[in-house]
Amino acid sequence: MAANRTLAIAASSILVGLIVLGLKFLAWWLTGSIALYSDALESIVNVVTAIGALIAVRLAQRPADASLPYGYHKAEYFSAVLVGVMIIVAAILILREAIMGFVAPEMPDAPMQGLAVSGVATAINLVWAFVLLRQGKAAKSPAIAADGKHLMTDVISTVGVLAGLALVFATGWAQLDAVLAALVALNILWSGWGVIRDSVGGLMDVAVPGDTQKTIREVIATSADGAIEAHDIRTRQAGRMTFIDFHLVVPGAMSVDDAHGICDRIESQLRKAVRDAQITIHVEPEDKAKHAGIVVL
């Protein structure tokens, strides 16, 4: 059910993105504002990245097979990188328009209608950004989370654009419109860099957060009765999956059946504490003990 919900959220993002895109281009058409045009360009990126997120989420849900025995979970990180690249491309296009607008400034038209339409689009984006951020965190979906972060950045930049345009109409300073577009582009560039940075961390097999590592160690320590120690504990995150592997030292005289029973108990407790965990335990005799890591006895 969680997987289906994530897929439905990803598909809905495309529809929401198209609605917001139409509203923002309407706001630009009403006013001719370069700042609103830059805002509309970013919405094109939103639609493209929403499509990419849907493809990545669907691919990441495919079960492991012979060609990819660890699964397709990292597909979402590639989508998130695509989001970051598209954000940066949009920022470059906006900077180009801002420079042209600064050289040949023109006062926007129909201020109230344009601001109202853009305000509606921003409200829709704000609500949907919260939905994406919450679902991305709950489902451990990098693609959904990246989409939510981008939308939230879009909301913040649009609010700044609307406030600045109000000043443009109040002061009559046409070049301020181009300045606002440039500020939007810089904000988008920063957002794109953040998305790419976080996604590359996932592709590089970054370890799970510190609090999760602490939970894993505590679970091993409290459920490994009969073993001697656990060492070389390693973790990595790949989309919603958490991979855990470590060495478990047991008494040399212990039977394979008893050692297997300890491993089953540890795995059961780890899966209760860490959702979607893939666990690998390497059992060793006591002469392999390092007297480090988690000492059970």
N, C-alpha and C positions, 0 to 999 in steps of 0.2 A: 504493500500500500504506500509506503514511504517513497519507493522508487517511482510509482505511478504518479504520485503527487508532485514530485520533483519534475517529472517529464511534463505534466500538465502546466506547471508554473512556467517552465521554459517556453512552452508553446504559446501560453498567454502573453508572454513578454513581447512576442512579435506583434500581436494584435494591438497591445497597449502602445508599442513603439510607433506603429503606423498611425494610430489616432493622434498621438502627440505630434508626430511629424507633420501631419496635415494641419493641425492647429497652429504650429509654429511658422510654417510657410505662409499660412493665411495672415498671421500677425506681421510677417515681413512684407507681404504683398500690400497690406493696408498702409504700412508706414514707410516702406523703402529704407528702413534703418539697417545700417551695416551690422550693428550689434545684434539685432534680432535675426539677421541673415546668418551670422556666425552661430547663433543659438540653434537655428534650424539645421545648419550643416552638422552640428553635433548630434542632432536627432537622427540623421541618416546613419551615423555611426552606431547609434543605439539599435536601430533596426538590423543592421548587418551583424552586429555582435550578438543580438538576440537569436538570430538564425544560427550563428556559429555555436552558441551555447546549447541550443536545442539538439544540434547534430552531435555535439560532444557528450551531452548528458545521455543521449540515446546510445551512443557507442560505448560509453563507460559502463552501461548496465549489461553489456554482453558478457556471458560467462567466459571463464578462462578456457582456452583450447590448446591444441598442440603447438600452434605458432606463437601464442602468447600465454604461457602457462601461469603467469602471475596476474592475468586479467588485463582489462582495458581501462583501468581506473585513471591512468595518467592522461587519457585523452582530454579530460577537462582542463588540465594545465595548458595544453596546446591551445585550447579555445581561449583561455584567459590571456595567453601571450598575444593571440590574434586581437583580442580586445584592446590590449595596450598599444599594439602597433597601429590599429585603426584610429585610436584616440590621438596619437601623435600626428598621423597624417591629417586628421581633421584640424588639429591645432595649426599646422603649417598652412593649410588652405585659409584658415581664418586670419592668420597673421598677414597673408598676402592681401586679403580684402581690406584689412585694417590700414595697411600702408597706403593702398590706393585711395581709401576714404579720407585719410589724413591729408594727402596731397590735394585732393579735389573734394572738399567737404560739401555735403548738402544736408539741409534740414529735413528730418523725417516728417511725414504727413500723418493725419488721423491719429493723434496721440492716444486718446482715450480708448478707441476701439482696439488698436493694436496692443496696448498694455493689458486690456481686459482679456483678450483672446490668449495672449501669452501667459497671463496669470492662471487661467483655467488649465492650460497645458502643464504648467508647473505644479499645480495642485495634484493633478493626475500622476505626474512623475514622482512626487513626494510620497504619496500613498503606496505606489507600486515599489518604490525603492525600499521602503520598510518591509514590505512583503518579501522581496527578494533577499534582503539581508537576513531576515529571520529564517527563511527557508534554507538559504545557503549555509547558515550556521547549523541548523538542526540536521540537515542532510549531509553535512560535510562536503558540500559541492563547490569546488573552486570556481567553476564557470558561472553558477548562479550568484555566488558571493561577489565575483568580479563585476558582473552585470549590475548588481545592486549598488556597489561602491561607485561605479561610473554614473549611474542615475542620480545618486546623492550629490556627486560633484556637479552634475548638470543642474540640479535644483539650486545649489548654492550660487553657481555662476549666473543662472537666470535671474535669481532674486537681485543679484548685484547689477545686472543689466537693466532690469526694470527700474530700480532706484536711480541708476545713472541716467536713464532716458528721461525720467521725470525732471532731473536737473537740466538736461539738454533743452527740453521744452520750456522750462522756467527761465533759463539764462539766455537761450538763443545761441549758445556756443555750439556750432555744428560739429567741430572737430572732436568734441568730447565723445561723440558717438563712435568714432574710430578708436579713440583711446580705450573705451569700454570693450570694444571687440578685441583689442590687443590683450587686455587684462584677462578676458575670457580664455584666449588662446594659451596664455601662460599658465592659467589654472588647469586647463585641460592637459597641457604637457606634464605638469606635476602629477596629475591623476594617472596618466598613461605610464609614467615611470614607476609609480607605486604598484600598479597592477602587474607590470612585467617583472618587477623585483620579486613580488610575492610568488608569482607563478614559477619563476626560475628556481626558487627555493624548493618547490615541490618536485620539479624535474630532477633536482640534484639530490633527492632522497634526504631531505632535511628531517631531523629527529622530531618526535612529537613534543608538544609544549612541556615545560618543566613540571607543571602540576599533574599532567597525565603520566609522566615518567615516574613521579613519586608514587602515584596510585599503583602503577604496575609493579614497582619494587615492593610495596607494602603487601599486595596480593600474593606475590611469589613467596614472601617471607612467612605469611600466615597460613599458606595452604600447601607448603612443601614438606610437611612432617614426614620423617623417615629418610629424607635426603640430608646431605652434609652441607652443601653450599650451591649457590647459583652465581655464575660469573659471566663476563663478556656479554652483558645484556645490551642488545641493540634494538633500536626502533626506527621506523620511518613511516611517513604518511604519504599515501597515494590516493587522492580524492577522498572518498568516504572510508576507505580501508586503512586500518592501522596494522602494520606488520611488526611482529615482535619475535625476536629469536634470542636464545641464550643457551648456555651450557649448564647442565644440572649434574652435580657430582653426587653419586650414591655409594653406599658401602660395597666393596668388591664382591662380597658374598651374597648380595641381594639378587634374587631371581629376576629374570626379564619381566615376568608377569607382575611382580611387585613394583618394579621401577616404572612399568607402563601405567600401573594404577596411580602412582604419584603424579605422573605427567597428565593423565586424564583429569585428576582433581585440580591441578593448577590451571589447565586449559579451561575447565568449566568455570572456575572463579574469575579468570581473566576476562572471559567473554561476557560475564555478568557486569564487570566493572568497566570494560572498554568495548563499546559497540563496534560491530563489524571488524573484529580482530582476526588476523591470520597469524597463527602461532606456530613456531618451529622450535622444538626442544632437542638439544643434542645431549644424550645421556653419557656420562663418563664414570669410570671407576675412581675410587678415592685417591689413588696415587696421582691422579691428574688435578687434585685440588690446588688452587692458587692461594687459598686463604685470603681471598679478597672478594669484593662484590657483596653478595648477600649470604651471610653465614647462617645456616638453618639450625645446626646443632652447636 
